């Protein structure tokens, strides 16, 4: 069974869920025009989703957005947002960094090229990305830069929102998409944080060759080890959708009940805020499953689920945009898009129109490298069935037990005692005079000696620069259980800079309720 036309691809979904699934056709033939249309749909869908969800990002934490809550959308809104709020598009400018490296250095570019490009870029970063950037700038190599012992945000959403490029480069080849993204994803993530990108990349890849969202969601999950909490979370969403096929809000409640606990990111510990990859991936799947191919419903649900509600509709909109193709995205969502397609994303030299053509070029190269053919006006894709990647799980055996507010400037020393097996001190260094919350730059680098139980653990370098900052001041996991003493000593105080201590977060070997 070879060279199946795209019109027959829904059959793949039926085969995948039969009690005794048959072998999927070995190849699929697409015209170059359809392939380009789908690549454009994937990139444009990301922009649309990110822009639509931007005003609600992390404003609905631990709660869904009510139906009557308006979300703006009008002709000219895309262009306005790209020009006025460029930091919103970390979903895209991070993708484009890696696309640009592949374009300039070739498809075999080593991970060091990608790591250096993103670490030295001028754009703003947060969470796992910023920790990965700091680690790279301070001499650490990937994949150590994303490992949970070196990155408290390893389970965060970062690679999940950036993995789109991998699936769009590998149409119908999810294992190749995963292979392309693997070393890049480990620059900033590990475990569930990496699995978010694996899953999203696989969904993009399969969206080229199936028009059934149920198939894409379920089949892509085969790339994730069943033992992982990421797999278990998404499998639950699929199960709840089967149980409540017409009630996405009931499934949202089930997700919240079981999967809302944050373990890694300090900002989400003991707080409604949750940037963990798996719960936000659950909201992507929520939109796709309950949207059932309807672009508007998919966008609304993935946004109204809350939390990272620009990134989630960006991924859902990109995956569905790939499946439908650019031309079939409803006109309502493309109003004003033409005006935005020639605008370079800030901090880059690439526009959507640039990446449409570059993306097509890369996809054709990847197709030919992996058993496919480019024949005149058509391409023949050697279809791959997803294979589970290796098991890796961060923060195992670590449970938050205390979040102690410190809220003071470090001018000399700070001491504390705690009982547990790990800690994080959150805070930052910055100039006393700055333009805005995200606009501060300085050559000052705070030097803080960190002692645990009387032994020097590190001398933390704390740049007073937003783009070079250490996202958390210091941390350590896998300590021996029991009482510990922490001492921070500032070596180089400066009258023009402040070094703020915000919280001391403590981890134990058991959840708090397990003590009772």
C-alpha positions as CSV (number, residue, x, y, z in Angstrom):
1,X,0.0,0.0,0.0
2,X,2.0,3.0,-1.3
3,X,1.5,6.5,-2.6
4,X,-1.8,7.0,-0.9
5,X,-3.5,10.3,-1.8
6,X,-4.1,12.7,1.0
7,X,-7.9,12.3,0.6
8,X,-7.6,8.8,2.0
9,X,-5.7,9.8,5.1
10,X,-8.6,9.8,7.5
11,X,-8.5,6.0,7.1
12,X,-5.3,6.0,9.0
13,X,-7.1,7.2,12.1
14,X,-9.6,4.4,11.9
15,X,-6.9,1.8,11.5
16,X,-5.0,3.2,14.5
17,X,-7.9,2.6,16.9
18,X,-9.2,-0.8,15.6
19,X,-8.7,-3.7,18.0
20,X,-6.2,-5.2,15.6
21,X,-4.7,-2.2,13.8
22,X,-3.4,-2.8,10.3
23,X,-0.1,-1.4,9.1
24,X,-0.3,2.2,7.9
25,X,0.7,2.8,4.3
26,X,4.5,3.1,3.9
27,X,4.3,6.2,1.9
28,X,2.1,9.2,1.3
29,X,2.2,11.4,-1.8
30,X,1.5,15.1,-1.5
31,X,1.8,17.9,-4.0
32,X,4.3,20.5,-3.3
33,X,1.5,23.0,-3.2
34,X,-0.3,21.2,-0.5
35,X,2.9,20.7,1.5
36,X,3.7,24.4,1.3
37,X,0.1,25.2,2.3
38,X,0.4,23.1,5.4
39,X,3.7,24.6,6.4
40,X,2.3,28.0,6.0
41,X,-0.8,26.9,8.1
42,X,1.5,25.7,10.9
43,X,3.5,28.9,11.2
44,X,0.5,31.2,10.7
45,X,-1.5,29.2,13.2
46,X,1.1,29.8,15.8
47,X,1.0,33.6,15.3
48,X,-2.8,33.7,15.3
49,X,-3.0,31.6,18.5
50,X,-0.3,33.5,20.4
51,X,-1.8,36.9,19.5
52,X,-5.4,35.8,20.4
53,X,-4.4,34.4,23.8
54,X,-1.9,37.2,24.6
55,X,-4.2,39.4,26.7
56,X,-5.2,36.5,28.9
57,X,-1.7,35.0,29.5
58,X,-1.5,33.9,33.2
59,X,-4.5,36.0,34.2
60,X,-6.7,32.9,34.7
61,X,-4.6,30.6,36.9
62,X,-6.3,27.6,38.5
63,X,-9.6,28.7,36.9
64,X,-11.1,28.6,33.5
65,X,-12.2,31.7,31.7
66,X,-15.9,32.4,31.7
67,X,-17.8,32.2,28.4
68,X,-18.8,35.9,28.7
69,X,-15.2,37.1,29.0
70,X,-14.4,38.9,25.8
71,X,-11.1,38.4,23.9
72,X,-10.3,41.0,21.3
73,X,-9.8,40.1,17.6
74,X,-10.1,42.5,14.7
75,X,-8.5,43.5,11.4
76,X,-5.1,45.1,12.2
77,X,-4.7,43.4,15.6
78,X,-2.0,41.1,14.4
79,X,0.2,43.9,13.1
80,X,-0.4,46.1,16.1
81,X,0.5,43.3,18.6
82,X,3.7,42.4,16.7
83,X,4.8,46.0,16.7
84,X,3.6,47.0,20.2
85,X,4.2,43.8,22.2
86,X,7.1,41.9,20.6
87,X,8.0,40.1,23.9
88,X,4.7,38.1,23.6
89,X,6.2,36.1,20.7
90,X,8.8,34.0,22.5
91,X,6.8,31.1,21.1
92,X,8.0,32.2,17.6
93,X,11.3,34.0,17.9
94,X,12.7,31.0,19.8
95,X,11.6,28.7,17.0
96,X,13.0,31.0,14.4
97,X,16.4,31.0,16.2
98,X,16.8,27.3,15.5
99,X,15.4,27.6,12.0
100,X,17.9,30.3,11.2
101,X,20.8,28.1,12.5
102,X,19.7,25.2,10.3
103,X,19.5,27.6,7.4
104,X,22.9,29.1,7.9
105,X,24.8,26.1,9.3
106,X,22.9,23.2,7.6
107,X,20.7,20.4,9.0
108,X,23.7,18.8,10.7
109,X,24.5,21.9,12.8
110,X,25.7,20.8,16.2
111,X,23.7,21.6,19.3
112,X,26.4,24.1,20.3
113,X,25.4,26.3,17.4
114,X,21.8,26.4,18.5
115,X,22.7,26.9,22.2
116,X,25.1,29.8,21.5
117,X,22.6,31.5,19.1
118,X,19.8,31.5,21.6
119,X,22.0,32.3,24.6
120,X,23.5,35.3,22.9
121,X,20.3,36.6,21.3
122,X,18.9,40.0,22.4
123,X,15.4,38.8,23.1
124,X,13.8,38.4,26.5
125,X,13.5,35.0,28.1
126,X,11.9,33.5,31.1
127,X,11.9,30.2,33.1
128,X,13.7,27.2,31.7
129,X,14.9,29.2,28.7
130,X,16.5,31.9,30.8
131,X,18.1,29.3,33.1
132,X,19.4,27.4,30.1
133,X,20.7,30.7,28.6
134,X,22.5,31.6,31.8
135,X,24.0,28.1,32.1
136,X,25.3,28.3,28.5
137,X,26.7,31.8,28.9
138,X,28.5,30.6,32.1
139,X,30.2,27.7,30.4
140,X,27.8,24.8,30.9
141,X,27.1,22.6,27.9
142,X,23.8,21.1,26.7
143,X,22.3,18.8,27.8
144,X,23.6,19.7,31.4
145,X,22.1,23.2,30.9
146,X,18.6,21.8,30.9
147,X,19.0,19.0,33.5
148,X,16.8,19.4,36.5
149,X,19.7,19.4,38.9
150,X,21.0,22.5,37.1
151,X,17.6,24.0,36.1
152,X,14.7,24.3,38.6
153,X,12.5,25.0,35.6
154,X,13.3,21.8,33.7
155,X,9.6,20.7,33.7
156,X,8.4,24.1,32.5
157,X,6.7,24.7,29.2
158,X,9.6,26.2,27.3
159,X,10.6,23.6,24.8
160,X,6.9,22.7,24.3
161,X,6.3,26.1,22.9
162,X,9.4,26.0,20.7
163,X,9.2,22.5,19.2
164,X,6.9,23.5,16.4
165,X,9.9,23.8,14.0
166,X,10.8,20.2,14.5
167,X,7.4,18.8,13.4
168,X,7.1,21.3,10.6
169,X,10.5,20.2,9.2
170,X,9.5,16.5,9.3
171,X,6.1,16.0,7.6
172,X,4.7,12.5,8.5
173,X,8.0,11.6,10.2
174,X,7.4,12.0,14.0
175,X,10.5,10.1,15.0
176,X,12.6,12.3,12.8
177,X,11.0,15.4,14.2
178,X,11.8,14.1,17.7
179,X,15.4,13.4,16.7
180,X,15.8,16.9,15.3
181,X,14.4,18.5,18.5
182,X,16.0,16.2,21.0
183,X,19.4,18.0,21.5
184,X,17.8,21.4,21.2
185,X,15.1,20.6,23.7
186,X,17.7,19.6,26.3
187,X,19.4,23.0,26.1
188,X,16.6,24.2,28.4
189,X,14.5,21.2,29.5
190,X,14.5,17.7,30.8
191,X,11.9,15.0,31.6
192,X,8.4,16.3,31.3
193,X,9.6,19.6,30.0
194,X,11.3,17.8,27.1
195,X,8.4,15.5,26.6
196,X,6.1,18.5,26.0
197,X,8.3,19.3,23.0
198,X,8.4,15.7,21.9
199,X,4.7,15.4,21.9
200,X,4.0,18.8,20.2
201,X,6.6,18.0,17.5
202,X,5.0,14.6,16.9
203,X,1.5,16.1,16.6
204,X,2.7,18.7,14.0
205,X,4.4,15.9,12.0
206,X,1.4,13.7,11.9
207,X,-0.9,16.6,11.2
208,X,0.6,16.7,7.7
209,X,-0.7,13.2,6.9
210,X,-4.0,12.9,8.9
211,X,-7.1,15.0,9.0
212,X,-8.3,13.4,12.2
213,X,-7.4,15.2,15.4
214,X,-8.3,12.1,17.5
215,X,-5.7,10.1,15.6
216,X,-3.0,12.8,15.8
217,X,-3.5,13.3,19.6
218,X,-3.5,9.6,20.4
219,X,-0.9,8.4,18.0
220,X,1.6,11.1,19.0
221,X,1.4,10.0,22.6
222,X,3.0,6.8,21.6
223,X,6.3,8.8,21.5
224,X,6.2,9.3,25.3
225,X,7.2,6.6,27.8
226,X,4.1,5.3,29.6
227,X,5.9,5.4,32.9
228,X,6.3,9.2,32.8
229,X,3.9,11.6,34.5
230,X,3.6,13.5,31.2
231,X,2.1,10.4,29.5
232,X,-0.2,9.7,32.4
233,X,-1.5,13.3,32.3
234,X,-2.3,13.3,28.6
235,X,-3.7,9.8,28.7
236,X,-6.1,11.0,31.4
237,X,-7.3,13.8,29.2
238,X,-8.0,11.4,26.4
239,X,-9.9,9.1,28.8
240,X,-11.9,12.0,30.2
241,X,-12.8,13.2,26.7
242,X,-14.1,9.7,25.9
243,X,-16.1,9.8,29.2
244,X,-17.4,13.4,28.7
245,X,-17.3,13.9,24.9
246,X,-19.6,17.0,25.0
247,X,-18.4,18.7,28.2
248,X,-14.8,20.2,28.0
249,X,-15.4,22.0,31.3
250,X,-15.9,18.7,33.1
251,X,-12.6,17.4,31.7
252,X,-10.9,20.7,32.7
253,X,-12.1,20.1,36.3
254,X,-10.7,16.6,36.2
255,X,-7.3,18.0,35.0
256,X,-7.3,20.5,37.7
257,X,-8.2,18.0,40.4
258,X,-5.4,15.6,39.5
259,X,-2.7,17.5,37.7
260,X,-2.5,21.0,39.1
261,X,0.3,20.5,41.6
262,X,3.5,22.3,40.7
263,X,6.8,20.8,41.9
264,X,9.6,22.5,39.9
265,X,9.0,26.1,39.1
266,X,9.3,28.3,42.2
267,X,6.7,30.7,41.0
268,X,4.1,28.0,40.9
269,X,4.8,26.2,44.1
270,X,1.9,26.8,46.6
271,X,0.3,29.1,44.1
272,X,-2.4,28.9,41.4
273,X,0.2,29.8,38.7
274,X,1.3,26.8,36.7
275,X,3.8,26.8,33.8
276,X,4.4,23.1,34.0
277,X,4.6,21.5,30.5
278,X,2.1,18.6,31.1
279,X,-0.9,20.7,32.4
280,X,-0.5,23.2,29.6
281,X,-0.1,20.4,27.1
282,X,-3.3,19.0,28.6
283,X,-5.0,22.3,27.6
284,X,-3.7,22.0,24.0
285,X,-5.2,18.5,23.8
286,X,-8.4,19.8,25.4
287,X,-8.8,22.3,22.6
288,X,-7.9,19.9,19.9
289,X,-10.2,17.0,21.1
290,X,-13.2,19.2,21.9
291,X,-12.6,21.4,18.9
292,X,-12.7,18.4,16.5
293,X,-11.2,20.3,13.7
294,X,-13.2,23.5,14.1
295,X,-10.6,26.3,14.3
296,X,-12.7,28.7,16.3
297,X,-13.8,26.2,18.9
298,X,-10.2,24.9,19.2
299,X,-8.9,28.4,19.8
300,X,-11.5,29.3,22.3
301,X,-11.2,26.2,24.4
302,X,-7.4,26.1,24.5
303,X,-7.4,29.8,25.5
304,X,-10.2,29.7,28.0
305,X,-8.6,26.8,29.9
306,X,-6.3,29.4,31.3
307,X,-2.7,29.4,32.6
308,X,-0.2,29.9,29.7
309,X,-3.1,30.9,27.5
310,X,-1.1,32.4,24.6
311,X,1.3,29.5,24.2
312,X,-1.5,26.8,24.4
313,X,-3.7,28.2,21.6
314,X,-0.5,28.9,19.6
315,X,0.4,25.2,19.7
316,X,-3.2,24.1,19.1
317,X,-3.7,26.6,16.3
318,X,-0.4,25.7,14.7
319,X,-1.1,21.9,14.8
320,X,-4.7,22.4,13.4
321,X,-3.4,25.0,10.9
322,X,-1.0,22.3,9.6
323,X,-3.8,19.8,9.4
324,X,-6.2,22.2,7.6
325,X,-3.6,24.2,5.6
326,X,-3.2,27.9,5.4
327,X,-6.0,28.4,2.8
328,X,-8.5,26.6,4.9
329,X,-7.9,28.6,8.1
330,X,-11.2,30.6,8.4
331,X,-11.0,34.1,7.0
332,X,-12.0,35.5,10.4
333,X,-8.7,34.4,11.9
334,X,-6.6,35.6,8.9
335,X,-8.0,39.1,8.9
336,X,-5.0,41.5,8.9
337,X,-2.5,38.6,8.5
338,X,-1.1,39.8,5.1
339,X,-0.1,43.0,6.8
340,X,1.9,41.1,9.4
341,X,3.6,38.5,7.2
342,X,6.4,40.8,6.1
343,X,7.2,42.2,9.5
344,X,10.4,40.7,11.0
345,X,9.9,39.4,14.5
346,X,11.7,41.7,16.8
347,X,15.2,40.5,17.7
348,X,15.3,38.5,14.4
349,X,15.8,39.1,10.7
350,X,13.0,36.7,9.8
351,X,9.3,37.3,9.0
352,X,6.5,34.8,8.5
353,X,7.0,35.1,4.7
354,X,10.7,34.3,5.2
355,X,10.0,31.2,7.3
356,X,7.3,29.9,4.9
357,X,9.9,29.5,2.2
358,X,12.7,28.4,4.5
359,X,10.4,25.9,6.1
360,X,9.5,24.4,2.8
361,X,13.2,24.2,1.8
362,X,14.1,22.4,5.1
363,X,11.1,20.0,4.9
364,X,12.0,18.9,1.4
365,X,15.6,18.2,2.6
366,X,14.4,16.2,5.5
367,X,11.9,14.2,3.4
368,X,14.7,13.2,1.0
369,X,17.1,12.3,3.9
370,X,14.6,10.0,5.4
371,X,13.5,7.7,2.6
372,X,11.2,10.0,0.7
373,X,11.5,11.5,-2.7
374,X,10.9,14.9,-4.4
375,X,9.5,14.2,-7.9
376,X,8.7,17.4,-9.9
377,X,5.5,18.8,-8.4
378,X,5.0,16.1,-5.8
379,X,6.7,14.7,-2.8
380,X,6.6,11.1,-1.5
381,X,6.9,10.9,2.3
382,X,8.1,7.7,4.0
383,X,5.6,7.6,6.9
384,X,6.9,6.8,10.4
385,X,5.0,5.3,13.3
386,X,5.9,7.0,16.6
387,X,8.3,5.2,18.9
388,X,8.7,5.9,22.6
389,X,11.7,7.9,23.5
390,X,13.9,7.2,26.6
391,X,12.5,7.6,30.0
392,X,13.7,10.6,32.0
393,X,11.9,12.1,35.0
394,X,13.0,15.1,37.0
395,X,12.4,16.1,40.6
396,X,11.7,12.5,41.6
397,X,11.3,12.1,45.3
398,X,11.2,15.9,45.9
399,X,8.0,17.5,47.2
400,X,7.6,21.2,48.2
401,X,7.0,21.5,51.9
402,X,7.6,25.2,52.6
403,X,7.7,28.5,50.8
404,X,9.1,31.0,53.3
405,X,8.8,34.7,52.4
406,X,12.1,36.5,52.8
407,X,11.5,39.8,51.0
408,X,14.6,41.7,51.9
409,X,17.7,43.0,50.2
410,X,20.9,41.1,50.7
411,X,23.4,43.7,51.9
412,X,25.8,41.4,53.7
413,X,24.6,38.0,54.9
414,X,21.5,35.9,55.1
415,X,21.1,32.8,57.2
416,X,18.4,30.3,57.6
417,X,17.7,26.7,58.8
418,X,15.3,24.3,57.2
419,X,14.4,20.6,57.3
420,X,14.4,18.7,54.0
421,X,16.3,17.4,51.1
422,X,16.6,20.5,48.9
423,X,16.0,24.2,48.6
424,X,15.7,27.1,46.1
425,X,16.3,30.8,46.9
426,X,14.4,33.0,44.5
427,X,15.2,36.6,43.8
428,X,17.3,38.8,41.5
429,X,19.9,41.4,41.1
430,X,19.1,44.6,39.3
431,X,20.0,48.4,39.0
432,X,18.2,50.7,41.4
433,X,17.2,52.8,38.5
434,X,15.7,51.0,35.5
435,X,13.4,51.7,32.6
436,X,10.7,49.1,33.3
437,X,10.1,45.6,34.7
438,X,11.9,43.9,31.8
439,X,14.1,46.7,30.7
440,X,17.2,46.8,32.8
441,X,20.8,46.4,31.8
442,X,24.0,46.7,33.8
443,X,27.5,45.4,33.8
444,X,27.3,44.7,37.5
445,X,27.5,41.0,38.5
446,X,26.7,40.2,42.2
447,X,29.0,37.6,43.7
448,X,27.3,35.6,46.5
449,X,29.0,32.7,48.4
450,X,26.6,30.0,49.2
451,X,27.3,27.7,52.2
452,X,25.2,24.7,53.1
453,X,25.9,23.1,56.6
454,X,29.1,25.2,56.8
455,X,30.5,24.0,53.4
456,X,30.9,26.3,50.5
457,X,28.5,25.0,47.7
458,X,29.2,27.7,45.1
459,X,29.9,31.3,44.4
460,X,26.8,32.4,42.5
461,X,27.2,35.0,39.8
462,X,24.2,37.2,39.6
463,X,24.2,39.6,36.6
464,X,22.1,42.8,37.0
465,X,20.9,42.4,33.4
466,X,17.6,41.1,32.3
467,X,18.9,39.2,29.4
468,X,21.9,37.7,31.3
469,X,20.2,37.3,34.8
470,X,20.3,34.1,36.8
471,X,16.6,33.3,37.1
472,X,16.9,31.9,40.6
473,X,19.6,33.0,43.0
474,X,20.7,29.5,44.2
475,X,19.4,26.0,44.7
476,X,20.4,22.5,45.6
477,X,18.6,19.1,45.4
478,X,19.3,15.6,46.8
479,X,20.6,16.7,50.1
480,X,20.7,14.2,53.0
481,X,17.3,14.2,54.8
482,X,17.3,16.3,58.0
483,X,18.1,19.8,59.3
484,X,20.3,22.0,57.2
485,X,21.9,25.5,57.7
486,X,22.0,27.9,54.7
487,X,24.2,31.0,54.6
488,X,24.5,33.5,51.8
489,X,27.4,36.0,51.8
490,X,27.4,39.0,49.4
491,X,31.0,39.7,48.4
492,X,30.6,42.9,46.3
493,X,27.7,45.1,47.4
494,X,27.1,48.2,45.2
495,X,25.2,51.3,46.1
496,X,23.6,51.5,42.6
497,X,22.3,47.9,42.7
498,X,20.0,45.8,44.7
499,X,20.1,42.0,45.3
500,X,16.6,41.0,46.4
501,X,15.8,37.8,48.3
502,X,12.2,36.8,47.7
503,X,11.5,33.3,48.9
504,X,13.2,30.3,50.4
505,X,11.5,27.1,49.1
506,X,12.1,23.8,50.8
507,X,11.7,20.3,49.5
508,X,11.1,17.1,51.5
509,X,11.1,13.5,50.6
510,X,7.4,13.1,51.1
511,X,4.3,15.2,50.4
512,X,3.0,17.1,53.4
513,X,-0.2,15.1,53.7
514,X,1.9,11.9,53.8
515,X,3.1,13.0,57.3
516,X,-0.3,12.6,58.8
